[in-house]
């Protein structure tokens, strides 16, 4: 991925006219955003937060009300 990111940054962003350059920059930032979200997702899935469930009360009257 670092090679692709280097290539995408330094070899594909060229200036021809303002409209095409603005479009290229918007697409580039969308791709950078996608990569950041992907890496954050990897981090969350590799180190999940383990929580133990709370025990339910034995008395049914103390259970929370649920709308049917």
Secondary structure, 3 states (H helix, E strand, C coil): CHHHHHHHHHCCCCCCCHHHHHHHHHHHHHHHHHHHHHHHHHHHHHCCCCCCCCCCCCCHHHCCCCCC
